[in-house]
Amino acid sequence: MLRVSNLKLTIDEDISILKKLVIKKLGIKENELLKYSIYKESIDARKKGNMMFVYTVDVELKNEEKVLKRKHKDVVQVKQKSYIGVKSGNIEPKGRIAVIGSGPAGLFASLLLAQNGYCPIMIERGSDVDKRTDDVNNFWKNRIFNKKSNVQFGEGGAGTFSDGKLTTRAKDIRCRKVLEELVNHDAPDEILYSHKPHVGTDILKNVVKNIREDIKHLGGEVRFESQVTDICIENNKITSITINDSEKIEVEAAILAIGHSARDTYEMLYKRGVTIIQKPFAIGARIEHPQQMINKSQYGEYFNHPRLGAADYRLIEHTSNGRTAYTFCMCPGGSVIASASEENEVVTNGMSEHSRDKENANSALLVNVSPEDFDSDYPLAGVEFQRKYEQLAFKLGGENYNAPAQLVGDFLKDKASTSIGDVNPSYNPGITLTSLDECLPGFVVETMKEGIIKLGRKLEGFDMHDAILTGVETRSSSPIRIVRNEETLEAMNVAGLYPCGEGAGYAGGIVTAAVDGIKCAEKIIEKYKSVK
């Protein structure tokens, strides 16, 4: 197979022309082209008056060697397109193979184990996605918070209530495996080739449900509302896990895919002697603008073109105090959502449906935080750092799960906001206009202010007076790392325990977490015999 890159269509040219471009670039006759498929589609918007779609296409020809001899710079031979997997080991497992958590890491670890005959048991503290959705809506509409079933905990993990963004810079073939499995379980085909693929929370809910049913069909077991409250370690090896303080399950191995908000589990693991260290992360607020303004800034005269959809952005600025202000998890045409996982705390995040058709764009505006900022050597000091500002946000919002919010123009002038302008805040249950410097560290406020002004020079309108800042965003990544052996992927001092994904400090998004889940599952497959 050959991969042909740098094929360009104008924004108004039909995609059917792509075939002619392939034939012309390769210098072949039409009957020599056996098959072609889009590998990647991206948008070149650098020249606002000359917007182009740029394609990379995989092709199968009657005679590849003839084309390769021409040594065209945009044509390469590709030998491995699909994930192959690993061979099974020969050790007989004496207990269950458990996967703790059903976010991307846990789902894909469980799926791969099930596909290879290991009949895993996937254990999730939260509810299934349907009940979880009801619980989340009840929180957003009625302020009734469920600490066991919320935006952070439940089937699909935190990513279920997000934009379903699938972008990653990793070149690992496992990334393709993740995308293909998502499509196999009813995600849109376009994620296989889109330069910035996303699923959307509305579709993602069904996808995770389909993956769960496939795991069960293949012999796996799935348990909801089942929190791992303890683990037993004997001779530096995990031997069992305890569910809901009552049920004990003997395990041979356990993949620990608990997500970045399982704070009580972190504490339990630390007490049991699992090696945990501090890790940098970031905090800040969500910033909202009119989506139409972002479209105009990014696409110019084409801002309403039907092929483009809602525009996004990704911005970064290094400020004079040595910190960095940057945007993260940008949600075009989406909403700012209440994402607390503990009572009496306010946490924000962003979410979009597949259509991305809401009036506002939102993104996290974050500032880097390092362990030096924690003023403590305690491995879980980062968790306490997060809690402090989440609790301050709760109090500042009115102690009713309203989020504190401020207009960007007022934020830059150190002035508490008293009324909204042209941007209607999307956060539910509601906002309380105030001054965010009362619920963020001083260095974060300082960095955000300088960052907003400078980012406004990169993206027209980013620093608009009426844009809304809603606080606080603290869960961009885990504040800890559960140290593991990079060869076996087992916890450094506990054999059979595989720290995995975002919660363990080894991933930073849906795809990278899923890939890490696959890697951990592979280590188990390579070591043990299947049970089917």
Backbone hydrogen bonds, N-H to C=O, Kabsch-Sander energy under -0.5 kcal/mol:
donor,donor_aa,acceptor,acceptor_aa,energy
2,L,59,V,-2.5
3,R,76,V,-3.3
4,V,2,L,-0.6
4,V,57,V,-3.4
5,S,3,R,-0.5
5,S,74,D,-2.6
7,L,55,Y,-2.2
8,K,6,N,-0.6
9,L,53,F,-2.6
11,I,51,M,-1.2
13,E,10,T,-1.3
17,I,14,D,-1.8
18,L,15,I,-1.7
19,K,16,S,-0.9
20,K,17,I,-0.5
21,L,17,I,-1.8
22,V,18,L,-2.2
23,I,19,K,-2.1
24,K,20,K,-2.4
25,K,21,L,-2.7
26,L,22,V,-2.3
27,G,23,I,-1.1
28,I,23,I,-1.8
32,E,29,K,-1.8
33,L,30,E,-1.2
34,L,32,E,-0.8
34,L,60,E,-2.3
35,K,60,E,-1.5
37,S,58,D,-2.3
39,Y,56,T,-2.8
40,K,56,T,-2.0
41,E,193,Y,-3.6
42,S,54,V,-2.4
44,D,52,M,-3.0
45,A,43,I,-0.9
48,K,46,R,-0.7
50,N,47,K,-2.3
52,M,44,D,-1.8
53,F,9,L,-3.1
54,V,42,S,-2.8
55,Y,7,L,-3.1
56,T,40,K,-2.3
57,V,4,V,-3.2
58,D,37,S,-2.8
59,V,2,L,-3.0
60,E,35,K,-2.7
62,K,32,E,-1.8
67,V,63,N,-0.9
68,L,64,E,-2.5
69,K,65,E,-1.9
70,R,67,V,-1.2
71,K,68,L,-1.8
75,V,72,H,-1.7
76,V,3,R,-2.0
78,V,1,M,-2.8
81,K,79,K,-0.6
89,G,525,I,-2.4
89,G,528,Y,-1.4
90,N,527,K,-0.6
91,I,527,K,-1.5
96,R,250,E,-2.2
98,A,96,R,-0.7
98,A,253,A,-2.7
99,V,121,I,-2.6
100,I,255,I,-3.2
101,G,99,V,-0.8
101,G,123,I,-3.0
103,G,257,A,-0.6
107,L,103,G,-3.3
108,F,104,P,-2.2
109,A,105,A,-2.0
110,S,106,G,-2.5
111,L,107,L,-2.6
112,L,108,F,-2.1
113,L,109,A,-2.3
114,A,110,S,-2.6
115,Q,111,L,-2.6
116,N,112,L,-1.2
117,G,114,A,-1.5
118,Y,113,L,-2.7
121,I,97,I,-2.1
122,M,120,P,-0.6
122,M,221,E,-3.3
123,I,99,V,-3.0
123,I,121,I,-0.6
124,E,223,R,-2.8
132,R,128,D,-3.0
133,T,129,V,-1.9
134,D,130,D,-1.6
135,D,131,K,-2.4
136,V,132,R,-2.7
137,N,133,T,-2.5
138,N,134,D,-2.1
139,F,135,D,-1.6
140,W,136,V,-2.6
141,K,137,N,-2.5
142,N,138,N,-2.2
143,R,139,F,-1.8
144,I,138,N,-1.2
145,F,143,R,-0.8
147,K,145,F,-0.6
149,S,146,N,-0.6
150,N,153,F,-1.6
155,E,127,S,-2.6
156,G,102,S,-1.5
157,G,154,G,-2.4
160,T,157,G,-1.6
161,F,158,A,-1.1
162,S,160,T,-0.8
166,L,197,P,-2.8
175,C,172,D,-1.9
176,R,172,D,-0.5
176,R,173,I,-0.6
177,K,173,I,-1.4
178,V,174,R,-2.3
179,L,175,C,-2.2
180,E,176,R,-2.8
181,E,177,K,-2.4
182,L,178,V,-2.3
183,V,179,L,-2.2
184,N,180,E,-2.6
185,H,181,E,-1.2
186,D,183,V,-1.9
187,A,182,L,-2.3
191,I,188,P,-1.6
192,L,189,D,-2.1
193,Y,190,E,-1.5
194,S,190,E,-2.6
195,H,41,E,-2.4
199,V,164,G,-1.5
200,G,163,D,-1.1
201,T,162,S,-0.7
201,T,352,S,-2.6
204,L,200,G,-2.6
205,K,201,T,-1.6
206,N,202,D,-0.5
206,N,203,I,-0.7
207,V,203,I,-1.9
208,V,204,L,-2.6
209,K,205,K,-1.3
210,N,206,N,-2.3
211,I,207,V,-2.2
212,R,208,V,-2.3
213,E,209,K,-2.2
214,D,210,N,-1.9
215,I,211,I,-2.5
216,K,212,R,-2.0
217,H,213,E,-2.4
218,L,214,D,-1.9
219,G,216,K,-1.6
220,G,215,I,-2.7
221,E,120,P,-2.8
223,R,122,M,-2.9
225,E,126,G,-3.3
226,S,124,E,-2.7
229,T,227,Q,-1.0
229,T,242,T,-2.1
230,D,242,T,-1.1
232,C,240,S,-2.7
233,I,231,I,-0.5
234,E,237,K,-2.8
237,K,234,E,-0.8
238,I,495,A,-2.4
239,T,232,C,-2.8
240,S,232,C,-1.1
241,I,249,I,-2.2
242,T,230,D,-2.8
243,I,247,E,-3.6
244,N,227,Q,-3.1
246,S,243,I,-2.5
247,E,243,I,-2.3
249,I,241,I,-2.8
251,V,239,T,-2.2
252,E,96,R,-2.7
253,A,96,R,-1.3
254,A,496,G,-3.0
255,I,98,A,-2.7
256,L,254,A,-0.6
256,L,498,Y,-2.7
257,A,100,I,-1.8
257,A,255,I,-1.1
262,A,259,G,-0.9
263,R,261,S,-2.1
266,Y,262,A,-2.1
267,E,263,R,-2.1
268,M,264,D,-2.0
269,L,265,T,-2.7
270,Y,266,Y,-2.5
271,K,267,E,-2.2
272,R,268,M,-1.5
273,G,270,Y,-1.4
274,V,269,L,-2.3
277,I,481,R,-2.5
279,K,479,P,-1.7
281,F,369,V,-1.8
283,I,367,V,-1.9
284,G,473,E,-2.1
285,A,365,L,-1.8
286,R,470,T,-3.0
287,I,363,S,-3.1
288,E,468,I,-2.6
289,H,361,A,-2.3
291,Q,359,E,-2.9
292,Q,359,E,-0.5
293,M,290,P,-0.5
294,I,290,P,-1.6
295,N,291,Q,-2.7
296,K,292,Q,-2.2
297,S,293,M,-2.3
298,Q,294,I,-2.2
299,Y,295,N,-3.1
300,G,296,K,-1.7
302,Y,299,Y,-2.0
303,F,300,G,-1.7
305,H,302,Y,-2.5
308,L,305,H,-1.6
309,G,305,H,-1.0
317,E,325,A,-2.7
319,T,317,E,-0.6
319,T,323,R,-2.4
322,G,319,T,-1.8
325,A,317,E,-2.8
326,Y,366,L,-2.1
327,T,315,L,-2.5
328,F,364,A,-1.7
331,C,362,N,-3.8
334,G,331,C,-1.0
334,G,360,N,-1.2
335,S,351,M,-3.0
337,I,349,N,-2.7
338,A,428,N,-0.6
339,S,347,V,-3.2
345,E,342,E,-0.7
346,V,390,E,-1.8
347,V,345,E,-0.5
348,T,472,V,-2.7
349,N,337,I,-1.5
351,M,335,S,-2.3
352,S,162,S,-1.0
356,R,353,E,-1.1
358,K,333,G,-1.7
361,A,289,H,-2.9
362,N,331,C,-1.7
363,S,287,I,-1.7
364,A,328,F,-2.4
365,L,285,A,-3.4
366,L,326,Y,-3.0
366,L,364,A,-0.6
367,V,283,I,-2.3
368,N,324,T,-1.2
369,V,281,F,-3.1
373,D,370,S,-2.4
374,F,371,P,-1.6
375,D,371,P,-0.5
375,D,372,E,-0.5
381,A,378,Y,-2.4
383,V,380,L,-0.6
384,E,380,L,-1.5
385,F,381,A,-2.1
386,Q,382,G,-2.2
387,R,383,V,-2.7
388,K,384,E,-2.3
389,Y,385,F,-1.3
390,E,386,Q,-2.2
391,Q,387,R,-2.8
392,L,388,K,-1.7
393,A,389,Y,-2.0
394,F,390,E,-1.8
395,K,391,Q,-2.1
396,L,392,L,-2.7
397,G,393,A,-2.1
398,G,394,F,-0.6
398,G,395,K,-1.0
399,E,394,F,-2.8
403,A,430,G,-2.2
405,A,432,T,-2.3
406,Q,469,L,-2.2
408,V,467,A,-2.9
409,G,465,H,-2.4
411,F,407,L,-2.6
412,L,408,V,-2.3
413,K,409,G,-0.8
414,D,411,F,-1.1
415,K,410,D,-2.7
417,S,434,T,-1.9
424,N,422,D,-0.6
428,N,336,V,-0.5
432,T,403,A,-2.4
434,T,405,A,-2.6
438,E,435,S,-1.5
439,C,436,L,-2.1
444,V,441,P,-0.5
445,V,441,P,-2.2
446,E,442,G,-2.5
447,T,443,F,-1.9
448,M,444,V,-2.8
449,K,445,V,-2.3
450,E,446,E,-1.9
451,G,447,T,-2.7
452,I,448,M,-3.0
453,I,449,K,-1.7
454,K,450,E,-2.0
455,L,451,G,-3.1
456,G,452,I,-1.8
457,R,453,I,-0.5
457,R,454,K,-0.9
458,K,454,K,-0.6
458,K,455,L,-0.6
459,L,455,L,-2.5
462,F,459,L,-2.4
464,M,461,G,-2.0
467,A,464,M,-1.2
468,I,288,E,-1.6
469,L,406,Q,-2.8
470,T,286,R,-2.8
470,T,468,I,-0.5
471,G,404,P,-2.7
472,V,284,G,-0.5
473,E,284,G,-2.6
474,T,472,V,-0.6
476,S,282,A,-0.6
481,R,277,I,-2.4
482,I,504,A,-1.8
483,V,275,T,-1.5
483,V,481,R,-0.9
485,N,490,E,-3.2
486,E,484,R,-0.5
489,L,485,N,-3.2
491,A,494,V,-0.6
491,A,497,L,-3.5
492,M,483,V,-2.5
494,V,491,A,-1.2
495,A,236,N,-2.9
497,L,494,V,-1.3
498,Y,254,A,-2.8
498,Y,496,G,-0.5
500,C,256,L,-2.4
504,A,500,C,-0.6
505,G,502,E,-1.2
506,Y,501,G,-2.7
510,I,165,K,-0.5
513,A,509,G,-2.2
514,A,510,I,-2.3
515,V,511,V,-2.7
516,D,512,T,-2.1
517,G,513,A,-2.0
518,I,514,A,-2.1
519,K,515,V,-2.5
520,C,516,D,-2.3
521,A,517,G,-2.2
522,E,518,I,-2.5
523,K,519,K,-1.7
524,I,520,C,-1.5
525,I,521,A,-2.5
526,E,522,E,-2.9
527,K,523,K,-0.9
528,Y,524,I,-2.6
529,K,91,I,-2.9
531,V,117,G,-1.9
532,K,117,G,-1.2
